[in-house]
Amino acid sequence: MQYNKEKFMIEIAKAFQITGDKNCTQNDILFITDTMADDCQQYKNLDFTELLNIVNLGARKKLCEFFGLNVATIHSWIQVYLKSDYKKTYDKAKFNPKDELPDLTESAKDEIFKNTIIPTLTSNNLHDASLPVIYDYLAKNGYIDITNGAVKHLAEAKEMIKTDLFRRKAEASNKSDATINKSIMKEIALIMSDDYNQNDVRYFAKIIYMKQIDLELLENKLK
């Protein structure tokens, strides 16, 4: 399976919105995304497209009942999906493909993405997981100055992660969940050292930067 972390992260963020989980944090999304990157490789007869669809179906309770969105829930969704008519229909279409419309050109995809940035940033349903993706696009295409961008927010992002980790530790302690508590303590030790995954810190820094960006100025640049 060719796993795409960014696409899966966005799908998980959407799933949290669908389920109405108000306590979801960026760290929850990152943990699920990173864990499933390894876990999903055990499902040899599953495509990445199916994995995204499973998350969507599962969040809408079309596979089975569940009590909270987490890694274990996704594995249960996969098991139900593999024995379902959804899987049979997908495999049948895959091995008996009909004529398909040609893929959009890269320039067309670029134009569509560019035109949806401002509506996305001003949407009431905007989830933080979308912000790093938008930041990377804007930086890559020169719409924002990367020298003054997320880099200056790295320290603030590190504090943001630390605060969230301590919150999760407190919740785990209240539930007497020793396994989760131990895992979070390990993360806290890392974030307070110099060995913490800088990609995670940059992810949060991009979120902080995008929340402070001048949307009116950006809209004029995108025209």
Salt bridges, closest charged atoms under 4 A:
ASP28 OD1 - ARG168 NE 3.94
ASP34 OD1 - LYS5 NZ 2.83
ASP39 OD2 - HIS75 NE2 2.97
ASP47 OD2 - LYS94 NZ 3.13
GLU50 OE2 - LYS87 NZ 2.99
GLU65 OE1 - LYS61 NZ 3.77
ASP85 OD1 - LYS88 NZ 3.91
ASP91 OD1 - LYS87 NZ 3.28
GLU106 OE2 - LYS109 NZ 3.59
GLU111 OE1 - LYS114 NZ 3.78
ASP128 OD2 - LYS211 NZ 3.22
ASP136 OD1 - LYS206 NZ 2.63
GLU156 OE1 - HIS153 ND1 3.36
GLU159 OE2 - LYS162 NZ 3.21
ASP164 OD1 - ARG167 NH2 3.18
GLU171 OE2 - ARG167 NH1 2.50
